[in-house]
Amino acid sequence: GGLRYNIFSILKMDTKEVLLHTPIIHSLLDKNGQHGAGSGFCELFLETLRAETNQKITFNCSDYIVIKDMSLGEIDDNYQKGGSLDLYLEDNKGNALIIENKIHAVDQNNQLIRYKNYNPKATLLYLTLNGTSPSQASVGNKLLLNEDYYCIIYRDTISNWLQKCANSVKSTSL
């Protein structure tokens, strides 16, 4: 019945997180994006996150930046610093979100630990297709699920968020 129809699969881009998924999420979260919704999509994203993680995530959607593929420099010998954040959002009060986008990619050694070390106060989100948890190599014994990081899912979190975005566009275009 068309429920599994996926234009990205047809274009052979359904697993291209760096070339497709991350740039799309970035463009929608960017208040200056071509979508013309200002910070509206960011507000809907935060609303969705708060509902699905049951957390009070503090973030000012009226004054923030969003950066794609943010370099943290070379990974050090102890794997405690460095790497590249898929998406980094920071508001004017220093509240931050880090999104690690994983579609069939393998976690790097201490990957989420390095990201948490970069900004310990940031809300760290691990985004996967089906809710896969990060590997032990990525979080070690340092990071705890639903305390230090949260798992979010394309089929739930991102799908719900995109539906809210589409509904907001429909309601404003009438």
HELIX and SHEET records of a PDB file:
HELIX    1   1 ILE A    7  ILE A   10  1                                   4    
HELIX    2   2 GLU A   17  HIS A   21  3                                   5    
HELIX    3   3 THR A   22  LEU A   29  1                                   8    
HELIX    4   4 GLY A   40  THR A   53  1                                  14    
HELIX    5   5 GLN A  111  TYR A  118  1                                   8    
HELIX    6   6 GLN A  136  VAL A  139  1                                   4    
HELIX    7   7 TYR A  154  ILE A  158  3                                   5    
HELIX    8   8 SER A  159  THR A  172  1                                  14    
SHEET    1   A 5 TYR A  64  SER A  71  0                                        
SHEET    2   A 5 SER A  84  ASP A  91 -1                                        
SHEET    3   A 5 ALA A  96  LYS A 102 -1                                        
SHEET    4   A 5 THR A 123  THR A 128  1                                        
SHEET    5   A 5 TYR A 150  ILE A 153  1                                        
END                                                                             
